[in-house]
Amino acid sequence: MYHYFAPMEGITGYVFRNAHSACFGGVDKYFSPFLSPNAHHKFSHREFEDIRPDHNRSLTLVPQLLTNRAEDFIWAAEDLYAMGYEEINLNLGCPSMTVVAKGKGSGFLAQPQALDAFLDQVFASTRAKISVKTRLGKSQTDEFPCLMEIFNRYPIHELIIHPRLQTDYYKNAPHLSRFEAALSSLRAPVGYNGDLFSAQKLRDFARAHPGLNSVMLGRGLLAAPGMLSPHLDERRLRAALRAFHDQILEGYLETVSGEHNALCKMKELWLYMIFAFEDAAKPAKRIKKAARLSDYQGAVNELFENKPLSPAPEFCPPR
């Protein structure tokens, strides 16, 4: 079974990906935060910097595209293929209302005829392999059988399913029964994404689904960056976490405009990585309040020097 790192806007850019790959490994593919092809057929500076091949040499990156216009997808996919990217991922999973209101992401699932026409055109005109990340539908799980019929018409490289609806966002439990019922009916290799927040849950899920092609991990792997590195003992895991943190901080200080913005990005990462430690409420509060780099580094030093690692780190979604 392959292991993928899910794309998370603002967090899993190339600075993060390179640090994770160097310090932990275990990830077969990293997926980029979505790129938004437009009618001008030009990537933004931020998008281009993230998917530049020389920024991703040490890992396998799959660029992800968010669009409902076939001509824009084809342009972007062909441009990325020319850069050396052999697989492109179509985002049919983003539940954000700003995306859904434009009929993109999981909003596109509510337009099955338009989606079918889109896929027909892009598969006829794109040299790259096309994988798809999808939800079960927009508002009802019984939308998925129709979507499966559409997906089965095309040579999808891999179908990664997050078994929630758009209206679920990231709340409610994944609809596992619907996901499991679909496995035997899909032609494409199938991947799973959703709420595997600990190493034990990942192992249990893999044992229960031996025919699954891949598992895509997001928030759980952010909370436990070493989840896929079981060979690391506590001493080496602590050292890897510290090196991981320091490499990301150094990268942000070099690439982000201003110390304040770099600290904001690090604080967003700590919303997840704090679960790697036990009894970490006080240093977590200091990290959150730090307004200067020196204050931030002092709080991080306290955490790494004085707090034990969690023996079984697990992300706990906020209520």
Number of C-alpha atoms within 10 A of each C-alpha: 13 13 18 24 24 21 21 15 10 11 16 22 22 22 19 19 24 22 21 25 17 14 20 20 17 17 19 16 16 25 21 25 24 20 21 18 23 17 9 7 15 15 16 13 8 10 17 13 14 20 23 13 16 9 16 17 10 13 19 16 23 22 23 24 23 23 24 23 17 18 18 21 25 21 19 23 29 19 15 20 17 12 12 11 19 17 19 27 25 23 24 29 29 21 22 15 16 12 16 20 13 12 17 24 29 30 26 25 28 18 15 15 12 14 20 17 12 17 21 15 16 19 17 10 16 17 16 20 17 23 22 23 23 26 27 27 27 25 16 12 16 12 16 20 15 12 21 15 14 17 19 13 13 16 14 19 18 20 23 25 21 23 25 29 26 26 17 14 15 15 13 10 11 18 15 13 9 16 19 12 10 14 16 10 12 14 18 20 16 23 23 24 22 21 21 22 22 21 20 14 14 18 11 12 15 16 11 10 13 9 14 17 18 20 23 26 24 19 24 26 24 27 24 25 22 23 24 16 16 11 10 15 10 13 9 11 19 19 15 20 20 15 17 20 21 14 19 22 20 12 17 20 16 12 11 13 10 11 14 15 13 20 22 14 16 19 19 13 19 18 15 20 22 23 21 23 20 15 15 19 12 12 21 19 11 18 21 18 13 19 14 11 13 10 14 19 16 14 21 18 14 15 23 17 10 12 14 15 20 16 10 14 24 24 21 14 12 5 4
